[in-house]
C-alpha cells in the first residue's frame, strides 16, 4: 500500500469539537462573563473519531496534526495581525483538546508558526515525510501551498494545486487581504477588480506581481506596503523556513 499522510489543521478541528461540546448560559442576558458547561471527554472522543474517519475515507496510512505556537512571527511584521480576534471568547476546552492531541497523536509544532505554516512546510519538504502528503483544512489560505489539498466541507477527493496556482492565489490574497486574519491587503481593491482578476489570469508570478503593485499604486500605496501584506498572506513552504535557525525566511517579490 502506497504511503499517504494527512496533514491536519488542529486549529479548526480543536475549535469545532470544543465548541460543539459546550453550552453557554447568559443569566438574565446581562452577565459579562457567561457560565459555560463543557465536556472534555466528549470533545476528545468526537475529535478522535473524526480523525480516524478522515484517515479511513482518504486511505491514509498516517496522520500528522499540526499545531499553532503561542507566538506568531507575523505580529513583528504587522502588529495588528489577528488583532481583531482579541477579546473574543474561545471555547473552554480548546487548549485541553490541543493538549490531548499532543499526548495522543503525532503532532508538528514550531516556534512562531501557525498550524497553516506547519502544514505548508511538511507538504513541500522533499524528505521530512515520505510518500504522498495531503493537507486537510477548510481554510482557503491553504490554496497558496502547492500539492494535494482536501477541504472536508467542499471536496469529495483531494485536489492537486500546482506551484503556479499556489503562487497566483498568494498574490491574489495579497491584494484582497483577509478580514478574518486582520490584514487589509490593498484596501478597497476587491476580488472582482481588474488587478485581482489579472493576477489569477497571469502566466507567471512576475506578471502577477505587476498587477499587485498596480493595485497598491491605485490606492496611493507603495511596493513596500505590498511586500508587507504579501508576507502576512504567505503560508510558509519548506523553502521559507530556516531549519537550523528555526525562523522564517521572509518572502521577497519575484524578479524573473
N, C-alpha and C positions, 0 to 999 in steps of 0.2 A: 504494500500500500504506500503510495506516494505521501510524503510528509506535508501536511498543511497546518500552519499555526495561525490561530486567530489572535489579533492584537486588539484587545477590548478596552473601550473607553470607560474607565472606572468611575469617572465623574458623573456620567449620565446614568449608569447602572445603579450606583450607590444612591444618587438623588431619587431616582424613580422608585426604588423599593423602600427607602426610608420614609419617603413622603406617603407612599401608598399604605403604610402600616402604622400611621399615627392619626390621631384625632385631635383637633384643635378647638378649644372652647373659649369664647369671649363672654364672660358673665355680664349680663346687662348691656352687652355691647360697648362697654366703656373701659374695660381693662387694657392698660397699655401693654402689659405682658400677658399673653394668653396662657391658659392652662393646657398642657399638652400630655396626651396619653399615647405612649408608643410601645411597640412590641418588637424588640430587637431579635428575638428568636424567630419570629415570623418573617422579619425582613431578611435575615440571613438564609433561611430556608428557601424563600422565594427567589432570592438572588442566585443562590447556588443552583437551583433547579433551572432558572433561566439560562445560566452559563452552560449547564450540561445540555439543555435542549438546543442551544445555538451550535455547540460543538457537534452534536449528532446531526442536525439538519444540514450543516455545511460540510460535513465529512471531515472535521478537523481531528488531527492526531494530538494537538496540544493547544493550550490557551495561555496567553500571557496577559495579565491585567495591568494596564498602565495607569499610574497614579500621578497626581499633581503634587508638587512640592509646596511647602508653606511659603516660600519666597518665589518671586516671579521676575525674571530679568527684564521684562518689558516695562516695568514701572520705572526703571532707571532711564529708559528711553522716553517714556511718556507717563509722567506721574499720575495722570488721570485714568490710566488703563484700568478698566473694570471698576472704576470708582463709583459708577452708577449702581453697583451692587452693594455698596456699604450700607449697613443699616437694615438690609433685608434678612429676615429670619430664615435660618436654614433648618431643615428637618432635624429633629433631636438625635436621631440615630445615624446621621450622615457620617460623622467621624468614627463611631464604633463599627459601622459596617465596613468602612475602608480598612480599619484595623483588622477586622475579620478576614478581609481579602489578603492582607499581608501575612497573616498567620496560617492561612489555609490554602492559598493559591500561589502559583508562580507569578510574581509581580516585577514591574520595572519602574523605577523612580530615580530621577537625577536632580541634583541641586539647581534650583532656579527655574525648572522646567514645568510646563503643564503636561497633563496626560496626552494632549494632542501632539506635543513635541516628541514625547517618548514613542508614540505610535509611528510618527514620521521617521524618526531615526531608525527604529527597528525594521520598518518596512523597506528602507532604502539602503541599509548596510548590506554589503555582499556576503558577509560571513557570520554575523552575530547569531542569526537564526537560520539554520539550514532549511532548504526546501521552500515551499510556497508560503507566502505570508499574506494574510487578508486583514485589512483594517476593518473593524466593526464599530461603526459610530453613526449617530443620527446628525452629527454636526456637519453642516455644509462646508466648513473650513477644510475638512479633510480631502476635499476635491483639489486642494493645492499640492497633494502628495502623489507622485507617480506610482502606479502599482495597482493592486486589487483592492477595491472598496466595496463594502456591503453595508447598506443602510437598512436596518431591520424594519424601519417604518415605511419604506418605499420599495425596496428591491426584492425581487424573487430569487436572485442569484448574484454573486459578486460580479462587479463590472470592472473592466480594465480602464485605467486612466493613463494616458500617455504622458511623457515628460512635457511635451508641448502643451497639452491640455492643462496640465497642472500649473505650468508657468503662466499661461494666459489667465487662468482663474485667479492666481495670486495677483496679477496686475489688475484684473477687474475688481477684486476685493480692495485693492489699494485706492481705487477711485471711489467706490461706493461706501467704503467704511463698514463698520459693524456696530450697530447700535447696542447689541447685547454685550459686546466687549468694551464699549465706551470709547471707541475711537472714530472720528468723523470721516476720514478719507478726504476727498475734495468736496467739502460740504456744499450741498446744493446741486451737485452734478449727479444725476440719478442713474438708475440701472438702464434706462432706455435712452440715455444721452448718446450723441454721435461718438463721443470718446469711449464710453463703456462698450458700446456695440462694436466700435472699431477694434478694441482690444481683443474681443472674442473672435473676430474675423482675421486677426493677424497671422502671418506665416512664420513669425519668429519672435522671441522675447524682445529683441532690439526694436522691432517695428511696434510691438505693443507698448514698450516704454515711451515711445514718441507720443502715443495717444494719452498716456498717463500724464506726461509733462504738459500736454496741451490742456488737459482737464484742470490741472492746478493753475496754469497760467491764466485760464479764463476766470478764475476766482481771485486773481491777484496774488497767488502763492508761488513759491519758488520750487526748483527741483529738490532742494534740501528738505523742504516741507514734505514733498512726495516720498523721499527716501525714508524719512522718519515713519510715515504711515505704512510704507511697504515693509519696514522692519517689524512693525506691530502685526501686520497681516501675515507675515511669513511663518508658517508652521515649519519647524526645523526638519531638515533632512540630515542624513548621516554626514554629508559634506559640510553642514552648518554647525557641527558640534566638535569642539576640540576635546578629544577623549583623554588626552594627557593632562590638560589644564582644567578640565571639567567646566568649560564655559562655552557660550555660543560664539560662533564667528558671524558677525553681523553682516546682513545681506548688502550687496552692492549692485548697482544697476548694470545691465548687460551693455557692453561696449562694442560687441562684434556679433 
